[in-house]
Structure formats: structure tokens, C-alpha cells
Amino acid sequence: MRILCFSIFLLLSIASGAQAPDSVSARELERHVHLLASDSLLGRGNNHGAQALAADYIASRFAQAGLEPFPLFQGFLQPFVQDNGKLVPVDTADALPVHMHNVIGMLRGKTRPNEIVLVMAHYDHLGGEKLKRGDAIYNGANDNASGTAAMLALARYFAQRGDNERTLLFCAFAGEELGLLGSNLLAGVLKPEHLVAGFNIEMIGVSQYGRNRFALVGETYGDLAKLVDRYTKLYGTRRIREAAPEKKLFYRSDNYPFAKRGVPAYTFMSSDDDDGCYHHVCDDAKRLDYAHMQNVVRTIAAVIFPVAKGAVTPQRINAYWVEQQVPGWSY
């Protein structure tokens, strides 16, 4: 069937597992954001050595949680460069200038390892420099240290559970701010028929849509919203209608390279371009609402849970229809 199929197993698992995401705390999320959005990382700009420090931090959190590298790559890093407009994977030993790194960690599925569920966020931002008076650093706390912190908390949570039947692939992408480079690279490597769903997390630290409210960007392309709405009451959250179509948010974040290949890949957001500090130096860690983040991340965890267990399979996206919605659109 092409609709969400709820089995007897799911009905039992909701009762046993729905409250478990309570282990995701505001303090944990805040700790990650403060590190990733610190001045020492100089805005996590692409093709900059400070971004490599952020990649190392994410990889260390994956290792500490007990994730393993994806078999296609050496370690947790997928390094690449952009050469004459083309994405080129590189060996970490290559004598090249600083390049970009996707950071990818895996929790292998127990019984259905070839069915992959993506949990993803971009960790790059606009960079900047430290000045003698003040700074010009675009720390990107909301965009997108918030989503990266959520992805790290979810990696730890599902690793502690250790009961995912499908493989969970946690992806921190570089190059998003340059045009979805990292996610396009990975989407070109993975076979779409093995990808069950994609959960992308973007700019959830500011409650622009209202406290504990979020949008499921791309809700009209499939049936995932039905599953999301089952869990919002548990965590005091509310899914609102996504932002006006002219913002084209579905096509501007890392869900898109997978969605255009037919993967049901969606983005969770609670703010967008209209946030006053979007792509400005005022996007600092101190301005985020970590209690709001906690409730949104717990909701996302509860949504991922039955998909990871194999009890729910979201409807595939019509890739042709997705691309036809934005004729001539480019990032």
C-alpha cells in the first residue's frame, strides 16, 4: 500500500517507546550549539580550516555515542572539493588545500540493514573573522548549529536504544550554503531504492512560528504529516502549515537532493529567512530557545522511532512532480 501502514507492532511500540525521547534534554542541545557556534570556529565557513574543527567535533560525538563509519568511507568523514562546478570526492591523504567534509555515522539495522533512514542537518555557515573591536563572525547558531545539535542528540538517543531494525544514517553536511553541495554528493552515492525516508532538521532554535511550533516542509508531497501529528500532543508541540510556497524552502535545504530521487525526505523547521538574524552576525547561541528546541527534537525522535523499527514506511515522493513545481529553479 502507498499509505502509512500501522501494524499491531506499532500500536504496542508507541506505548513502550514514545516516552523514551524524554532523555533528550535542553542542556544537551545547548551544549552542542554553544560549541558549534563559538567564535573559535569562525562561523564554520566552507573551505576553511575552522570548519574542519567542527567536523572533528561531530565525528567525536558519533564515536562517543557508539556509531560506526559508513562502509563506503574511511572513518566518519567524506571529504570533497568543488572543482569547476563539479563535486569531487578526495582522499584524506591528498595534498590539497582545505576541503569540505560531510560527517556520517551509522547505526546498522538489526534485521533490515539495507533499508536506510536518513537523519540529517547541515553544519556549515558563512564564516567570518575576528576583529580588534567586536567581530564579523557569522556564528550560525540557529542556522544551523541548532539542527546539527538536534541530529547529534538523536544519534546518541537511538544509539542508547539500540533497537533500530532499519539502518540509521546520521549525516552532517558541509557546503549547504554554497548550494546543497554535501547532500548532493551523498545523494549521488547512495541508491535511492535503499533509502526509506529522510528527516532533515533546519533552524529549529528560534520559535518564529510560535513557541513549540514547527513546520514539516514538503508536507504536501506525501503522507508523513499524518505520522507527525500523532506525536505533537505528547510533547506539547504543534505542526503548522509550512511557509508560503514562494519561499521555496523545500528546494533550498538538504532534503531536496534526496526528494528529487523519490525519497520521502522532509525538513523540520521553526524559523526561516524572516528571522531577523538570518545570515547576520547576531545569530548567536545566547538567543536560542532551548526548551522549545527540546520539545521539537523529542517530537522528531518519536516520529523517527516507528520508521526505524520498520513498523511504518512513508509514501514515496513523485520525483518528476517535485522537479516540475519549480521550473528553472536553481539554488
N, C-alpha and C positions, 0 to 999 in steps of 0.2 A: 504494500500500500504506500501511497505517496503522502500520507499524512502521518503525524506523530502517532506512533503505536505504543500505548501504555499497557505493559504486561502486568500480570499478577506480581511478578517480582518487583516492579517499580512501586506498586502500592505498598508493598512491605518495606522496601528500601527507603521510601520517603519518611516513614515513621522512625526508622533506625538511624538514618543518616542526615536528615535535614537539619538537625540542631548542631551537628559537628562543626560547621563553619564558624561557630562562636569562638573557636580558637584563633581566628584572625583578629588581631587587636589593632586599635588605632595607634598604639605606641609602636608596634612593629612597622606599620606603614610610615609613620612619621620618621622613624629612624632611617629607613631606606631613602626617603625623599631628602632629608637633610644631608645625607652623604652625597647623593647623586646631584643635588642642586647646590652644592657648596662651591664657593669661589675657586677652590683648589682645582676643580675640574674644568674651569674656564668655559662653561656653557656647553660642554660635550660636543663641540663643533666637529664636523666631519673632516677627515684628513688632517687631524690634529692629534698630537701625542697625548693630550689630556683625555681625549675620548677613549684611548686605549686603557687608561686607568679605570674608567667607568666599566669598560668591557671586562677587565680583570676582576673588578668587584662583583659584577653579576656572575661571572664564572665561578668565583669563590663561593658565592651563596648557593649556586647549583650543587657544587661539590659537597658543601657542608650539609645540604638537605638530603644528599644521597642519590641525586640524579646521576645518570651516566651520559657520556657523549653519544651523539647520534652516529651510527656506524660509518656514514659517508665522510665524516670529517675527523681530523686529528685533534682530539681534545674537544673543548666546548666552543672553540672559535671557528667561524667560517670567514676567513679574510678575503677581501676583494678590492679591486680598484675600478674606477671608471676611466676607460681609455677610448678617446674619440667617440664618446657617446655609448660605448658598449661596456657591459658589466663583465669583468674578467676575474674569475677566482684565482687566487695566488697561493703559493705555498708559504707558510710562516717563515721559512728559512730563506725566501727570496730576498736578495739585496735590493729592496725597493724603498722609495720614500714611504712615509707613514701612509698606511692604507686603512680602510674601514673594516670593521668586524661585526658580523652577526654573532650573537651568542646563543647557543642552542643546547638545551638539556633535555634528557628523555627519561620518562618512567615507562618502561616496557610493559605492555599489556600482558596479563596473566594467561588469558585464553584466546585473545583475538589481537595478537601483536601487529598484524598487518593492517589493522584499522586504526587510523591515526586521528586524534583530536588535537587541534592546534590551540594553544593559549599564547597570545602574543601582544607585544607592545613595542613601540619604537622608543629608543633611549637617547637618540641624538637630538641636538638642538642647534642653535645658531652661533655658538661660540662667543667670543668677546675677549677683552683684555683688561688686565688690572692697571689702573691709572694711579698717579701720585695722589690725586684727590678724587675720592669716590672710585667708581668703576664703570666700565661699559660691558659688563658681562651679562649675557642673556642666559640666566641660570635655568630657565625652563622647568620650574618646579611643577606647575600644572601641566605643561606641555614639554615632555611627557614623563617627567620623573614620577608623577602620580600613577600613570598606567604601568610603568616599569615596576614600581613598588608593589602594586597590586599583583602583577604577574609573579614576582618573587614570593609574595605571601602565599599565593595559590600553589606555587611549586612546593613550598615547604609543607603546606597543608595536605596536599594529595600524596606527597611522599610519606608523611606520617601515617596517613590512612593505609596506603599500600594495598588497596583493593581494587584498583582500576583494571578492568578486563581488557579494555582497549588501550593502545599506547597513547600516552600524553606527551606531546612535544611542546616544550616551553621555549618561546622564541623572543629574543630581544633584538630588534632590528636597528641597524645603522642606515644612514642615507635616506631616511623618510623625508627629511626636509629638502632634499635635492630631487625628489620625485619618486618616492617609494622604491629606492634602489635595492635595499636589502631584502625586502619582501618579494620584489620581482625576481631577484636572484634565487631565493629559496623556492618560490613557486615554479620556477623553471626546472628545478632539480627533482622535486617530489612528484610522483604520479598522482594526478587528481583523483583517480578511482580509489586510491587508498586513503583519501582524506575524507573523514566523516563529517567534520564541522570545524569552523574556526571562530574563536572568541577573541576579538581584538579589543583592547582597553585603551582609551584615549581621553585625556583631560577630565579626570573624574574628581580632581581636588577642589574645584570651585563649584559651588551649587548655584550656577547661573539659572538653571531651570527650576529652582526651588529646592529647599533642603530635603535630602533623601530622595530626590527625584533624578531620573536619568532617562535617556532616550536609547532605544535599540535602533541604531542607524541601519537602514535596509530592511526594516520590518515588513515592507510590502512584498518582498521578493520570495518569501517562504512562510513557514508556519512556526518559527522559533518563538515568536511573541507569545504564543499560547502557553508554551512551557515557562517562559519568564514570568508571566502573570500568575502562575501557580505559587510562586515563592515570594512575591513582593510583600504580602501581608505578614509573612513570618519575620521579616526584618524591618518592618515599618517603612519600606520604600515604595515608590510608585513609578511605573513606566509611563512616560508621557509621549505624545506624538512627536516624531522626530522633527528637526528644524526644517524650515522652508526648503523646498526642492532646489531653488536657485543657488543655495549654498553648496550643493553637490558634495556633501560630506561623505557619502558612501563611496565616492570615487577618489577621495583625497586621503584615505588612510590605508593602513596595511591589510585590511580585509580585501581590498579590491583585486589585487593580483590573483588571489585565490577564487574570489567570486566569479571573475570573468572566465574561469575554467570550470565553472559549475559547482564549486564547493559552497555549501551554505555557510558563508563567512560573514559575520556581522560585527559591528562596533558598538561598545557600550560607552556613552559619553554623558557628562553632566554639564558641559560648557563647550563653547565653540568660539569662532572668530570675534563674536561680540563681547567676549570678556575683555574688560578694559586693559588688562596686562598681557593679552595675547601677543606674542612676538615683541614684547617690550622688556626692558631691563627690570621692571618692577615685578616680574613673575618669580617671586622668591618663596622659599619654603614656609616662612612665617605667615603667609597669607592663606594657606590652605586650611580647609575644614576637615580634620582627620576623623572626627566622629561620623561625618557624612560619608567619607571615603570608606570607613569600616563597614557601614551598613550596605553600601553599594557592592563592595567586594564580597561580603557574605552572601548577598543575593546571587552574584555571579557564580560563586562556588557551588551554591545549591542547584543552579541551573546546569552547570557542567557535570555534576555528580551522576545523574542518571544516564547522560550521554557516555561518560567514561565507563560506567558499569555495563553499557551495552543494552540497557533497557529502552532507550529512546534513540531513534535515528532521524535527525531533521531532514526535511524535504530538500532535495537538490534544487539548486538555482538554475534557471534557464539562462545559460551564459550568453546566448545570442540576444535575448531580450535585454539583459543588463547592458551590453555594449550599445544597443540601439537607442537607449534612453538618452545618451549624451553624444549625438553625432558631432564629430570634430573635436570632442573634448580631449584636452591633454592637461597633464598636471601643471 
